């Protein structure tokens, strides 16, 4: 057994405890969520999304893929086929709760029309008019929203796509009051 390696692992664990206690002491919450950053591995179309500052972000929009299965790559390919520079969402949550970051928060991606410049897009894979999101998706969505708010450094409004455009998205069975 490598004692120095074990000691370093213990130090890292203690830092997480210290950071968590510090967050709680100042009135925050400690939320740990695993995010798989696949921004640079997804297919890209022509051009690039425009950029924004984090301070310009005012909200989060929840979407569904309107398909019972899918992947971030499949969604990216579909969006590219529409002439977009890449996937339109910033994050995608799979039915098992896995979270993939698909665009940098500073990207003004295409996911909610006139509101793209100030909103972050989160897509849950599934047809949420046929069935509700999985419990794992809901847990990940809650954690991801906390993470994004913490990263931006301010409270953000959370809306469904249907609140900003004439659409059923994020599906009839998605209850935004539960997030």
PEUR-V219691 format. One record per backbone hydrogen bond with DSSP energy under -0.5 kcal/mol. CO is the residue of the C=O (numbers start at 1). NH is the residue of the N-H. Records with the same first field share a line. If there is no record, write none. Layout:
CO: NH  NH
This chain:
1: 3
2: 6
3: 7
4: 8
5: 9
6: 10
7: 11
8: 12
9: 13
10: 14
11: 15
12: 16
13: 17
14: 18
15: 19
16: 20
17: 21
18: 22
19: 23
20: 24
21: 25
22: 26
23: 28
24: 27
29: 31
30: 32
31: 33
33: 35
34: 99
35: 37
36: 38  101
38: 41  42
50: 108
53: 56
54: 57
58: 157
59: 120
60: 159
61: 122
62: 161
63: 124
71: 75
72: 76
73: 77
74: 78
75: 79
76: 80
77: 81
78: 82
79: 82  84
80: 83
85: 45
90: 102  103
91: 123
92: 94  100
93: 125
94: 97
98: 94
99: 36
100: 92  102
101: 38
104: 107
106: 52
107: 109
108: 50
109: 111
112: 115
113: 116
115: 118  119
118: 58  59
120: 61  122
121: 90  91
122: 63
123: 93  125
124: 65
126: 66  128
127: 130  131
128: 173
134: 138
135: 139
136: 140
137: 141
138: 142
139: 143
140: 144
141: 145
142: 146
143: 147
144: 148
145: 149
146: 150
147: 151
148: 152
149: 153  154
157: 60
159: 62
160: 163
161: 164  165
165: 167
168: 171
169: 162
171: 174
173: 175
174: 176
175: 178
176: 179
